[in-house]
């Protein structure tokens, strides 16, 4: 993420949004102290990140809503349908996550309600951390809810490695804890839910890939919804060339193909330019083959060593005796998450996890 993108995200909670929030609260709670809220909320906001600004709004509401939690919650429930849609609605579940631990059942019900206006995925983790067994029992019920937002909350909120949140170490250590939730959602009709289930499982593959593979082998992969989840859940393992993962998506076994005319051009590039990868792939078999084609880039690090990263290139079914030409362009530019260094960058073409060709380009920075 670039600095410009970071700045744009932070502006979700700019002064105008805080003032709008004050008006929205005032409309449902006439006794609201707008001046105090804004004084607390706007102090040094330029120094705060996106999530810190969200938490600042939560703290400012805590100081200006009734001190009795249940009274404040009633106001927030009334506020929810009137708020401008967007990321800022996360302040509602955030308030619950920060101050509702002593009202467990009431607060969990509030999170279920608020998730329909944005998402309660971050806040519910506070309750999982506070009482894992109790929270998971409620979230298992949510996984059968008629609302796709609530069903997604059951999976997304219990993800072991949810981005922008703390890790749930207990679930990371024992993924079976959330298995009942995932089982209920394994063929969910909602893409919104299926993405979450797949991401949840992909989190688990980082430590317990055999557990995920064992579970997926028991799922009805002939169901298109389940097959979609499985393929996305295994994306990290597929990139690594894991044979079991490839077999589950129908690309198991060594590819019976011939790769020719592989080229990386130009062979010398400057930062900001692009390279083109091209090659031909011909079947040596009389049978059709399901092929997963990736490329692995060996990036030069500051130390001079290299670090490999696999990129998706193409998936296809190659008919017996058929031939296909493949080309991919990649821009060589810096990101917040990747800085390039001068030197030789090796490139490999992987077919069903097997390296069939190698090339390189020299980068000048």
C-alpha positions in Angstrom: 0.0 0.0 0.0 1.5 3.4 -1.0 1.7 6.4 1.2 -1.0 8.1 -1.0 -3.3 5.1 -0.4 -2.6 5.2 3.3 -3.5 8.9 3.4 -6.7 8.3 1.5 -7.8 5.6 3.9 -7.1 7.8 6.9 -9.4 10.4 5.5 -12.3 8.1 6.0 -12.1 9.6 9.5 -11.4 13.2 8.6 -12.8 16.3 10.4 -15.9 16.3 8.2 -16.7 12.7 9.1 -16.4 13.3 12.8 -18.7 16.3 12.5 -21.2 14.3 10.5 -21.0 11.6 13.1 -21.8 14.1 15.8 -24.9 15.3 13.9 -26.0 11.7 13.5 -25.7 10.9 17.2 -27.4 14.2 18.1 -30.4 13.3 15.9 -31.1 10.1 18.0 -29.8 11.4 21.3 -30.7 15.1 21.8 -28.7 15.4 25.0 -25.5 14.6 23.2 -22.6 17.0 24.0 -21.4 17.7 20.4 -18.8 20.2 21.5 -17.1 17.8 23.9 -17.2 15.0 21.5 -15.5 17.0 18.7 -12.9 18.3 21.2 -12.0 14.8 22.2 -12.2 13.3 18.7 -10.3 15.9 16.7 -7.2 16.3 19.0 -4.1 15.5 16.9 -5.9 13.4 14.4 -3.2 14.0 11.8 -0.9 11.8 13.8 -3.3 8.9 13.9 -3.6 5.9 11.5 -7.0 4.7 10.1 -7.6 2.2 12.9 -6.4 4.7 15.6 -8.9 7.2 14.3 -11.7 4.6 14.5 -10.7 3.9 18.1 -10.6 7.7 18.8 -14.2 8.0 17.7 -15.1 5.1 20.0 -13.4 6.7 23.0 -15.0 10.0 22.3 -18.4 8.3 22.2 -17.7 6.6 25.5 -17.0 10.0 27.1 -20.2 11.6 25.7 -22.8 8.8 25.8 -24.5 7.7 29.0 -22.1 5.9 31.3 -24.5 3.0 31.7 -23.5 0.6 29.0 -27.0 -0.7 28.2 -28.3 2.9 27.8 -25.4 3.7 25.4 -26.1 0.5 23.5 -29.7 1.5 23.0 -28.6 4.8 21.4 -26.1 3.0 19.2 -28.8 0.6 18.0 -31.0 3.5 17.1 -28.0 5.2 15.4 -27.1 2.3 13.2 -29.8 2.7 10.5 -29.2 6.4 10.2 -25.4 6.5 9.8 -23.9 7.1 6.4 -22.8 3.7 5.1 -19.1 3.0 5.0 -16.1 2.0 7.0 -17.0 4.5 9.8 -20.0 2.3 10.8 -17.4 0.0 12.4 -17.4 2.4 15.4 -20.6 0.8 16.5 -19.3 -2.8 17.0 -16.0 -1.3 18.1 -17.8 0.3 21.1 -19.3 -3.0 21.9 -15.9 -4.8 21.7 -14.2 -2.3 24.0 -16.9 -1.8 26.6 -19.4 -4.7 26.4 -17.4 -7.6 28.0 -19.5 -7.6 31.2 -22.7 -8.0 29.1 -21.7 -10.9 27.0 -24.9 -12.2 25.6 -26.3 -8.7 25.1 -23.2 -7.6 23.4 -22.9 -10.6 21.1 -26.5 -10.0 20.0 -25.6 -6.3 19.3 -22.6 -7.4 17.2 -24.9 -9.6 15.2 -27.2 -6.7 14.6 -24.4 -4.2 13.7 -22.7 -6.4 11.2 -25.6 -5.8 8.8 -24.5 -2.1 8.6 -20.8 -2.7 8.1 -19.0 -5.6 9.8 -18.4 -6.7 13.4 -15.5 -8.9 12.4 -12.9 -7.0 14.5 -15.0 -6.4 17.5 -16.2 -10.0 17.9 -12.5 -11.1 18.4 -12.5 -9.3 21.7 -15.2 -11.7 22.9 -13.4 -14.7 21.4 -10.3 -13.6 23.4 -12.3 -13.1 26.5 -14.3 -16.4 26.5 -13.5 -18.5 23.4 -15.8 -21.4 24.1 -18.8 -19.2 24.8 -18.3 -17.0 21.8 -17.7 -19.9 19.4 -21.0 -21.5 20.6 -22.9 -18.4 19.6 -21.0 -18.0 16.3 -21.9 -21.6 15.4 -25.5 -20.6 15.6 -24.8 -17.5 13.5 -23.3 -19.8 10.8 -26.9 -21.0 10.2 -28.5 -17.5 10.1 -30.6 -16.4 7.2 -28.4 -13.3 6.8 -25.3 -13.8 4.7 -23.7 -10.9 6.7 -24.2 -12.8 9.9 -23.0 -16.1 8.4 -19.9 -14.4 7.2 -19.3 -12.9 10.6 -19.1 -16.4 12.0 -16.3 -17.3 9.7 -14.5 -14.0 9.3 -14.6 -13.0 12.9 -13.0 -16.3 13.9 -10.2 -16.3 11.3 -6.9 -17.0 13.0 -5.0 -14.3 11.1 -7.5 -11.6 10.2 -5.7 -8.7 8.6 -5.7 -5.5 10.7 -6.4 -7.4 13.9 -4.6 -9.5 16.5 -4.2 -13.2 15.9 -6.3 -15.8 17.6 -3.5 -18.1 18.9 -5.9 -20.7 20.3 -7.5 -21.2 17.0 -4.2 -21.1 15.2 -3.0 -23.9 17.5 -6.2 -26.0 17.1 -8.1 -25.3 14.0 -10.7 -27.9 15.0 -12.2 -25.3 17.3 -13.9 -23.5 14.3 -14.5 -26.7 12.3 -18.3 -26.8 13.1 -18.6 -23.2 11.8 -16.8 -24.0 8.6 -18.7 -27.3 8.1 -22.0 -25.3 8.2 -20.7 -22.9 5.5 -18.8 -25.3 3.2 -21.4 -24.9 0.4 -22.8 -21.5 1.2 -24.8 -19.9 -1.7 -23.3 -16.5 -0.9 -20.0 -15.5 -2.5 -19.5 -13.0 0.3 -19.6 -16.0 2.8 -17.5 -18.3 0.6 -14.7 -15.8 0.3 -14.5 -15.7 4.1 -14.5 -19.4 4.5 -11.7 -19.8 1.9 -9.7 -17.1 3.6 -10.2 -18.7 7.0 -8.9 -22.0 5.7 -6.0 -20.3 3.9 -5.0 -18.8 7.2 -4.9 -22.3 8.7 -2.8 -23.7 5.9 0.1 -21.5 7.1 0.6 -23.8 10.0 -1.7 -26.8 9.6 -1.9 -27.5 5.9 -2.4 -31.3 6.3 -5.4 -30.5 8.6 -7.0 -28.4 5.8 -6.2 -31.0 3.1 -7.6 -33.8 5.2 -10.8 -31.9 5.8 -11.3 -30.8 2.2 -11.0 -34.4 1.1 -14.2 -35.1 3.0 -16.1 -32.2 1.5 -18.3 -32.6 -1.6 -16.0 -31.0 -4.1 -18.5 -31.9 -6.9 -20.6 -29.1 -5.4 -19.5 -25.9 -7.3 -19.7 -23.7 -4.2 -17.6 -26.1 -2.2 -15.1 -26.5 -5.1 -14.8 -22.7 -5.3 -14.0 -22.5 -1.6 -11.5 -25.3 -1.8 -9.6 -23.8 -4.7 -9.3 -20.4 -3.1 -8.5 -21.9 0.3 -5.6 -23.8 -1.2 -4.1 -21.0 -3.2 -1.0 -20.7 -1.0 -0.3 -24.4 -1.1 -1.0 -24.5 -4.9 1.6 -21.8 -5.4 4.1 -23.9 -3.4 3.4 -26.8 -5.7 1.9 -29.0 -2.9 0.9 -32.2 -4.7 -2.2 -32.9 -2.5 -3.5 -29.4 -3.0 -3.0 -29.7 -6.8 -4.7 -33.1 -6.8 -7.7 -31.7 -5.1 -8.3 -29.2 -7.8 -7.7 -31.8 -10.5 -4.1 -30.9 -11.4 -2.3 -33.7 -9.6 0.6 -35.6 -11.1 3.6 -34.5 -13.1 2.6 -32.6 -16.3 3.2 -34.6 -19.5 4.1 -31.5 -21.6 7.0 -29.9 -23.4 7.8 -26.3 -22.8 9.7 -24.4 -25.4 10.7 -20.9 -26.6 10.8 -19.5 -23.1 12.0 -15.9 -23.1 12.3 -13.1 -20.6 12.4 -9.8 -22.4 14.1 -7.5 -22.3 17.0 -9.1 -20.5 18.0 -5.8 -18.9 15.5 -3.4 -17.4 15.4 -0.3 -15.2 13.1 0.2 -12.3 9.7 1.3 -13.5 10.0 -0.7 -16.8 8.3 -4.0 -17.5 9.3 -7.5 -18.5 7.4 -9.9 -20.8 7.4 -13.7 -20.1 6.5 -15.9 -23.1 6.7 -19.6 -24.0 4.9 -22.4 -25.8 3.4 -25.4 -24.1 2.7 -28.6 -26.0 1.0 -31.7 -24.8 2.9 -35.0 -25.0 -0.2 -37.0 -23.9 -3.2 -38.3 -25.8 -5.3 -37.4 -22.8 -6.5 -34.0 -21.6 -4.6 -32.5 -18.7 -5.6 -30.0 -16.1 -2.7 -27.6 -15.7 -1.9 -24.9 -13.2 0.8 -22.6 -14.6 2.6 -20.2 -12.3 5.9 -18.3 -12.4 8.4 -17.9 -9.6 10.4 -14.7 -9.3 13.6 -14.6 -7.3 13.8 -11.1 -6.0 17.2 -9.7 -5.1 17.3 -8.4 -1.5 19.3 -5.6 0.0 21.9 -8.1 1.3 22.4 -9.6 -2.2 20.5 -12.8 -1.3 17.3 -13.6 -3.1 13.7 -14.3 -1.9 11.2 -16.2 -4.1 7.6 -15.2 -4.8 5.2 -17.2 -6.8 2.6 -15.5 -9.1 -0.4 -17.0 -10.7 -0.2 -17.2 -14.5 -2.9 -19.4 -16.0 -5.0 -22.5 -15.4 -6.2 -24.5 -18.3 -7.2 -27.9 -19.6 -4.9 -28.8 -22.4 -6.3 -31.3 -24.9 -4.3 -34.3 -26.0 -1.7 -33.3 -28.5 -2.6 -29.6 -28.2 -0.3 -26.6 -28.1 -0.8 -23.2 -26.5 1.2 -20.0 -26.4 1.4 -18.1 -23.2 2.5 -14.5 -22.4 2.5 -12.4 -19.3 3.7 -8.8 -18.7 4.9 -7.6 -15.3 5.8 -4.1 -14.2 9.0 -3.9 -12.2 8.2 -1.1 -9.7 8.5 -0.6 -6.0 5.6 -1.0 -3.5 5.3 -0.4 0.2 5.5 -4.2 0.6 8.3 -4.8 -1.9 11.4 -2.8 -2.7 13.6 -3.8 -5.7 17.4 -4.0 -5.7 19.7 -4.1 -8.6 21.0 -7.5 -9.8 20.1 -10.7 -11.5 16.5 -11.8 -11.0 15.9 -15.5 -11.9 12.5 -16.5 -13.2 11.1 -20.0 -13.3 8.0 -21.4 -15.0 6.1 -23.9 -12.9 3.5 -26.3 -14.3 1.6 -28.3 -11.6 4.3 -27.3 -9.2 7.1 -28.6 -11.4 9.8 -26.2 -12.7 10.0 -26.6 -16.5 12.0 -23.6 -17.6 14.4 -21.0 -16.1 15.4 -17.5 -17.3 16.4 -14.2 -15.8 16.6 -10.5 -16.2 19.1 -7.9 -14.9 17.7 -5.0 -13.0 19.3 -1.6 -12.7 18.0 0.7 -10.0 
